[in-house]
């Protein structure tokens, strides 16, 4: 199945924002910070969380647009996974909002966030989407 490049890019931007947030929070968690600060990594953590929350807001619809777009066969293949992503995204957004509501974000809070079951499930989903998009791009490009 050939994917529309603009729709693929829209989905990739969301995947990248979520993966970037996860990686930043892993690094932040390892720093042993008591709370986020006004400079350095502490000042960046909220930006990564906000970008991930925004990316999750409509990721299921972007996936529908990218993979399904009125194709009954694609709906059968991708529809259940999109529904799963929608549920995992909703749960992860709630978790992000909880973290953002805190006055300070410590390394321990970042570590606990990354280790919640709903965030882990979402990350596994996102890693699968990422590889699906990369594989589709390689197949469309043909033999090198």
N, C-alpha and C positions, 0 to 999 in steps of 0.2 A: 504494500500500500504506500503510495507516494503521499507525503505530508506537505501541506502548504507551508512554505518557508516562513511566512509572517506568523502563522499560528504556532509553528514549532518554536520560533524565537520567543514568542510571548510566554509559552510554557517553560522554555529553558531559563528565561529571566526569573521566573518564580522558583524554579528548582535551584538555581544558583543562589538566590537570596536565602533560601531555607538552609542549604548546605553551608553557606558562608556563616550564617548565624550559629549553626551547630559547631563548626570548627572554631569560631571565635570563642564561644562559650567553653569549649574544651580547654583552650589555652588559658582563658580567664580563670577557670576553676583550678588550674594547676598553680596559679600564682599566690594562693593563700591570702587573698585580699579580704579585709574585714567588710568593706563596702565599696561601691563604686565612688569614684572621686570626680573632681572637676577637670582633671587632666589625664592624659595617657589612656590606657585601655579602659579604665573606669568610666571615662566620659563617652566611650564608643559603644559600650554594651547596650545601652538603651536604643541606639540607632540600629544596631543589628537585630534586636528583638522587634522593633517597630517595623523594619523592612520585612522580616519573616512573617509577622502578623498580617501585613498588607498583602504579601504574596499568597498567603493561605486564604484570604478573604474570598477569592473567586477561582481558586485553582481547579476545582471540579468542573466549572463551566468552561474554563480554558481547555481542560482535557477533553471535554465533550466536543468542543469546536475543533480541536486538533485531530483527534482520533476517530470520532464518530460522524459528525456533520451529516446527519440524515441517512447514513448507510446502515441498513438493517443488519447486515452480516457483522459490521464493526460494532453495532450496538450490542449484539449478542456476545461478542468477544470481549469488548471493553466496558460495557455498561456496569456489570457487577463490580469491577475494580474501581470505576469512577465513583460508584456509590460508597465503596469502602473508604476511598480517599476523602470524600466529602465528610464522612463521619469522623475520620481521624483528624482532618483539618479543623473541624469544629471543636473537638476536644483539645487539640494543641493550641488553638487560638485562646481558649479559656485559660489554659495554663500560662501562656505568654502574658495575658492581661493581668493575671494574678501576680506574676513576677514584676511587671511594670508598675503595678500599684504600690510596690514597696518603696519606702524612702531611700533605702540603700540596697544594693545588690552585691552580696558577698560572694566569694568564690564557692563557698559551701552551697549557697542558694543556686548558683549557676550549675554546679555539679548535680544537685538534686533535680533541677529542671531537666537537664540532659538525660537523667536516668529514670524519669517517670515513664511508665508503661505507654501512655498515649503518645508521648514525644518519640519514644523508641519505635513504636509502630509506624508513626508518620515518617520517620527517617528511613525506615526500611522501604516504605512505599515510594518515597522520593528517590532513593537510590535505584529502585527498579525502574521508575519512569526515566530517570537520567540515562540508564543503560539502554532502555528501549529506544529513546530518541537518538542516542549515539549509533546504535546498531542500524536503525532506519537510515540515518545519514550515510553510513558506510555502504550500505546496500544500494542506495540511490546513486552514490558516486561511482559504483562499479569497480571492477578490478583495477588495481594500481600497477 
